[in-house]
């Protein structure tokens, strides 16, 4: 057997690896949504068939429509449930 098969994985090693990944995500935050200028560059793994959100055929169309079309509201960050308008002036939640 190789040395990889005989390597023991302890709880301490798993916790250290998880902490390192968490720290790396804080050091290099995602800046895709903060692109400078008015040009948005998006990479997709497939060719786009249709851009109508109601008739999309596969996941790449959904990815592109999520990027280029504004939603009605945007969820707010924090501990409480909330939203703020994005593509509307006002919105009201009905029970």
Beta strands, then each sheet from edge to edge (+ up, - down):
strand 1: 73-75
strand 2: 83-85
sheet 1: 1+ 2-
end
